[in-house]
Amino acid sequence: MSAEVPETESEGEPRAGRRGVALGFLAMVPLFLAYELGVHAAGAGGPRNAAELFLGRALVFLSAYETAVRIAFLAGCAIWAFVRVRLDGLRLGRSILRVGLEGVLGALALGPLLVLLCGLFDLSPADLGLDAAGEDLDLARAGRLLGAGAWEEILFRVGLYSLVFLLTIRLVRFLGAGGHASRLAAELTALAASSLAFAAFHLDALSRLLGIDGEPYDGRLFLWRTLAGALLAVVFRWRGPGVAAWTHGLFNLALVLGSGPGVFR
């Protein structure tokens, strides 16, 4: 990973490795597995996550072999990640456990932090219809909710955030900005772009392109999702993609269980 990729510590150091993509991906493996089990239990034509469908567009031509190839690709990535983590000198079990525990703490903190941010925009979370207490939640749906966090973090944070960061920092440096100014501009641009894209991906206008139903545009709900995306981007930059994915997946699950941000009013 080059020096311009959004990493705070230098490559190869144990502390940087604990926040890197390799360990993060290994920590996401249970989430990916839960998602695959949930999709399998739902059967052909069952609910799928928009981010997974978008990233899987390259496999559409494989038709009946799409699922097998997707699982094989994930397994290959996990093997690469395992080798990279070992080369970084990390203690695998301890490191993954730490990522999971930080994800639990992140999920617990996300609701209250969203309420605080919503207060700055005079937005009441209780009016958004996010609390879903009483909804049926079987194991298949729970698996899809957990796995959605991993797929969306791969797309919007590992993919889009990093891409926008790299493009912006090169452009700003080309225009003559210094190191600190260019990095700050890249961080803010990447955070805004990934957060807005995350919110937009939930809209029906985009979801229909992937063959699934989304939600109609509501300015308040769009703002709430944008704020949630911004907080997840901060977790991604601060603690790494694995913690962000577990935070995201567990918060998804909490919303359906009725523990949405409205309960923290």
PLY file of the C-alpha trace (Angstrom):
ply
format ascii 1.0
element vertex 265
property float x
property float y
property float z
element edge 264
property int vertex1
property int vertex2
end_header
0.00 0.00 0.00
1.53 3.31 -1.03
2.21 6.18 1.31
-0.77 8.07 -0.12
-3.33 5.43 0.71
-5.30 6.60 3.77
-3.20 4.94 6.45
-1.90 6.79 9.49
1.00 4.53 10.41
3.65 3.18 8.07
3.12 -0.11 6.30
4.37 -3.22 8.02
4.15 -1.97 11.60
1.97 -4.10 13.89
-0.21 -1.14 14.88
-0.88 -0.28 11.24
-1.61 -3.93 10.51
-4.27 -4.01 13.21
-6.15 -1.36 11.26
-5.35 -2.61 7.77
-7.49 -4.18 5.08
-6.02 -7.66 5.53
-6.96 -8.11 9.19
-10.20 -6.24 8.57
-11.19 -8.68 5.84
-10.40 -11.70 8.02
-12.54 -10.20 10.76
-15.38 -9.81 8.23
-15.35 -13.50 7.28
-18.05 -14.44 9.88
-20.20 -11.61 8.52
-19.79 -12.81 4.94
-20.57 -16.37 6.07
-23.71 -15.21 7.90
-24.82 -13.36 4.77
-24.31 -16.38 2.51
-26.25 -18.61 4.90
-29.05 -16.03 5.04
-29.22 -15.75 1.25
-29.19 -19.54 0.87
-31.99 -19.93 3.42
-34.11 -17.37 1.54
-33.81 -19.39 -1.66
-33.52 -18.29 -5.28
-34.88 -14.81 -5.81
-34.72 -14.02 -2.09
-33.55 -10.72 -0.59
-30.03 -9.58 -1.43
-27.97 -6.60 -0.36
-27.56 -3.79 -2.91
-23.81 -3.46 -2.33
-23.28 -7.20 -2.82
-25.37 -7.12 -6.00
-23.45 -4.12 -7.31
-20.05 -5.67 -6.65
-21.29 -8.97 -8.07
-22.27 -7.47 -11.43
-19.03 -8.82 -12.86
-20.28 -12.35 -12.11
-23.71 -12.05 -13.73
-22.54 -13.79 -16.89
-21.72 -16.88 -14.82
-25.43 -17.40 -14.13
-25.83 -20.63 -12.13
-22.17 -20.54 -11.02
-22.35 -16.99 -9.64
-22.71 -18.03 -5.99
-19.94 -20.61 -6.17
-17.54 -18.17 -7.82
-18.41 -15.43 -5.30
-17.69 -17.77 -2.39
-14.47 -18.96 -4.03
-13.39 -15.35 -4.54
-14.08 -14.52 -0.90
-12.14 -17.61 0.17
-9.20 -16.54 -2.00
-9.26 -13.07 -0.48
-9.34 -14.62 3.00
-6.25 -16.72 2.19
-4.43 -13.63 0.91
-5.45 -11.72 4.03
-4.26 -14.54 6.30
-0.83 -14.58 4.65
-0.59 -10.79 4.86
-1.55 -10.74 8.53
1.06 -13.38 9.33
3.69 -11.36 7.47
2.69 -8.33 9.53
3.49 -10.32 12.66
0.04 -10.03 14.23
-1.45 -12.51 16.67
-4.40 -13.62 14.58
-6.91 -14.80 17.19
-6.21 -11.96 19.59
-6.35 -9.35 16.83
-9.64 -10.60 15.36
-11.21 -10.79 18.83
-10.14 -7.21 19.43
-11.76 -6.11 16.15
-15.02 -7.84 17.12
-15.09 -6.29 20.59
-14.40 -2.84 19.18
-17.23 -3.45 16.71
-19.60 -4.18 19.58
-18.57 -0.95 21.31
-18.94 0.93 18.03
-22.46 -0.39 17.52
-23.41 0.63 21.05
-22.03 4.14 20.52
-23.43 4.71 17.03
-27.01 5.39 18.13
-26.21 8.06 20.74
-23.70 9.72 18.41
-26.31 9.85 15.64
-28.77 11.47 18.02
-26.21 14.15 18.89
-25.53 14.83 15.21
-29.23 14.88 14.42
-29.68 17.54 17.10
-27.32 19.82 15.19
-29.63 19.59 12.17
-32.89 19.82 14.16
-33.71 16.28 13.06
-35.70 13.93 15.29
-34.71 10.26 14.83
-38.05 9.20 16.33
-39.87 10.68 13.32
-37.95 8.62 10.76
-39.64 5.26 11.36
-36.33 3.54 12.09
-37.32 1.73 15.26
-38.68 -1.66 14.29
-39.60 -3.38 17.55
-41.96 -6.25 16.99
-40.76 -7.10 13.49
-40.17 -10.76 12.75
-36.48 -11.63 12.73
-35.44 -15.13 11.78
-31.87 -16.36 11.53
-31.78 -15.93 7.76
-32.69 -12.25 7.96
-30.31 -11.70 10.87
-27.50 -13.19 8.77
-28.29 -10.92 5.84
-28.37 -7.86 8.10
-24.98 -8.70 9.62
-23.43 -9.47 6.25
-24.83 -6.30 4.70
-22.50 -4.34 6.98
-19.46 -6.12 5.53
-20.51 -5.72 1.89
-21.37 -2.05 2.31
-18.11 -1.28 4.10
-16.17 -2.99 1.31
-17.98 -0.91 -1.32
-18.32 2.49 0.32
-15.34 2.71 2.65
-12.62 0.34 1.44
-13.52 0.99 -2.20
-15.10 4.40 -2.72
-13.50 6.25 0.22
-10.03 5.07 -0.72
-10.52 5.80 -4.42
-11.79 9.34 -3.83
-9.01 9.92 -1.30
-6.29 8.92 -3.77
-7.75 10.92 -6.66
-8.26 14.03 -4.53
-4.85 14.03 -2.89
-3.15 13.69 -6.28
-5.24 16.49 -7.76
-4.71 18.86 -4.84
-0.97 18.21 -4.81
-0.86 18.77 -8.55
-2.47 22.16 -7.92
0.34 23.01 -5.52
-1.10 22.37 -2.06
1.17 21.16 0.73
1.11 17.78 2.39
-1.18 18.61 5.33
-3.60 20.67 3.24
-3.84 18.04 0.51
-4.43 15.25 3.02
-7.14 17.21 4.83
-8.87 18.01 1.52
-8.69 14.34 0.51
-10.08 13.13 3.84
-13.01 15.55 3.79
-13.83 14.92 0.13
-13.69 11.14 0.57
-15.83 11.30 3.71
-18.48 13.42 1.99
-18.53 11.38 -1.22
-18.71 7.98 0.48
-21.39 9.15 2.93
-23.62 10.67 0.23
-23.19 7.59 -1.97
-24.05 5.35 0.98
-27.31 7.27 1.55
-28.16 7.38 -2.15
-27.70 3.61 -2.55
-30.72 3.02 -0.30
-33.03 4.97 -2.63
-35.51 3.17 -4.83
-34.25 5.01 -7.93
-30.86 3.30 -7.63
-31.93 0.02 -6.05
-34.27 -0.73 -8.94
-31.30 -0.75 -11.30
-30.08 -3.77 -9.33
-33.49 -5.45 -9.37
-34.42 -4.81 -5.74
-36.73 -2.40 -3.95
-35.36 0.62 -2.14
-36.95 3.46 -0.21
-38.55 6.62 -1.63
-36.60 9.83 -1.20
-37.19 11.56 2.11
-34.86 14.45 2.90
-34.79 13.73 6.62
-34.07 10.03 6.17
-31.45 10.78 3.51
-29.72 13.15 5.93
-29.83 10.55 8.69
-28.23 7.91 6.44
-25.61 10.43 5.33
-24.73 11.16 8.95
-24.58 7.43 9.69
-22.27 6.98 6.69
-20.04 9.79 7.95
-19.73 8.18 11.39
-18.92 4.80 9.84
-16.29 6.52 7.69
-14.72 7.94 10.86
-14.70 4.44 12.40
-13.12 3.09 9.20
-10.33 5.67 9.28
-9.81 5.48 13.04
-10.11 1.75 13.75
-10.04 0.07 10.34
-12.50 -1.69 8.00
-13.09 -4.70 10.25
-14.33 -2.60 13.16
-16.45 -0.51 10.78
-18.04 -3.65 9.31
-18.89 -5.15 12.70
-20.19 -1.80 13.93
-22.35 -1.51 10.82
-23.64 -5.08 10.87
-24.49 -5.11 14.57
-26.21 -1.73 14.31
-28.29 -3.06 11.40
-29.38 -5.91 13.64
-30.11 -3.55 16.53
-32.37 -1.41 14.36
-34.58 -4.38 13.48
-34.63 -5.49 17.11
-36.05 -2.08 18.02
-32.91 -0.41 19.40
-32.79 2.42 16.88
-31.45 5.87 17.73
-34.91 7.03 18.76
-34.61 5.13 22.04
-31.74 7.43 23.08
-33.81 10.64 22.92
0 1
1 2
2 3
3 4
4 5
5 6
6 7
7 8
8 9
9 10
10 11
11 12
12 13
13 14
14 15
15 16
16 17
17 18
18 19
19 20
20 21
21 22
22 23
23 24
24 25
25 26
26 27
27 28
28 29
29 30
30 31
31 32
32 33
33 34
34 35
35 36
36 37
37 38
38 39
39 40
40 41
41 42
42 43
43 44
44 45
45 46
46 47
47 48
48 49
49 50
50 51
51 52
52 53
53 54
54 55
55 56
56 57
57 58
58 59
59 60
60 61
61 62
62 63
63 64
64 65
65 66
66 67
67 68
68 69
69 70
70 71
71 72
72 73
73 74
74 75
75 76
76 77
77 78
78 79
79 80
80 81
81 82
82 83
83 84
84 85
85 86
86 87
87 88
88 89
89 90
90 91
91 92
92 93
93 94
94 95
95 96
96 97
97 98
98 99
99 100
100 101
101 102
102 103
103 104
104 105
105 106
106 107
107 108
108 109
109 110
110 111
111 112
112 113
113 114
114 115
115 116
116 117
117 118
118 119
119 120
120 121
121 122
122 123
123 124
124 125
125 126
126 127
127 128
128 129
129 130
130 131
131 132
132 133
133 134
134 135
135 136
136 137
137 138
138 139
139 140
140 141
141 142
142 143
143 144
144 145
145 146
146 147
147 148
148 149
149 150
150 151
151 152
152 153
153 154
154 155
155 156
156 157
157 158
158 159
159 160
160 161
161 162
162 163
163 164
164 165
165 166
166 167
167 168
168 169
169 170
170 171
171 172
172 173
173 174
174 175
175 176
176 177
177 178
178 179
179 180
180 181
181 182
182 183
183 184
184 185
185 186
186 187
187 188
188 189
189 190
190 191
191 192
192 193
193 194
194 195
195 196
196 197
197 198
198 199
199 200
200 201
201 202
202 203
203 204
204 205
205 206
206 207
207 208
208 209
209 210
210 211
211 212
212 213
213 214
214 215
215 216
216 217
217 218
218 219
219 220
220 221
221 222
222 223
223 224
224 225
225 226
226 227
227 228
228 229
229 230
230 231
231 232
232 233
233 234
234 235
235 236
236 237
237 238
238 239
239 240
240 241
241 242
242 243
243 244
244 245
245 246
246 247
247 248
248 249
249 250
250 251
251 252
252 253
253 254
254 255
255 256
256 257
257 258
258 259
259 260
260 261
261 262
262 263
263 264
